[in-house]
């Protein structure tokens, strides 16, 4: 059961990471100031990495490959759902 909880936590952390990344990216584009971008990126990494590390330390879970796979799967799943469809340059040129 512990493995299931670890998997679900890492999957949720991956989903959260993607949504936070969307928000951080929007804020960075809006401010367009390099120090703000660096600080927000650093805080983003510390939050996600710190959450993962705190979970492993506080629960005594053994670090396993499925935890990293779940973290990445949650992120990539959310990426495919939230990505913007971009027009190809060939389609733009043929429309003109």
C-alpha positions, 0 to 999 in steps of 0.5 A: 500500500505504501507504494501506491501512496508514493505513486499517487503522491508523485503523480499528483506532484507532477500534475501540480508541477505542470500547473505551477509551471504554466502560472510561473511562465505567464508571470515571467512573460508578463513582467519580462524582468530577468531577476524575477524570472530567475527567482520564480524559476528557483522557487518553482524548483525548490517547491517541487524538489523540496516536496518530493524530498520531504515526502521521502524523508517524512514517510521513510519511503524508499526511492524507487524508479516508479516514483520518478516515472510517476512524477514525469508521467503526471507532468507530461500528461498535463502537458499534453492536455494543456499545450497550445496547438501551434500552426505550422509555418507551411499552413500560414504561408499557404493561407496568404 
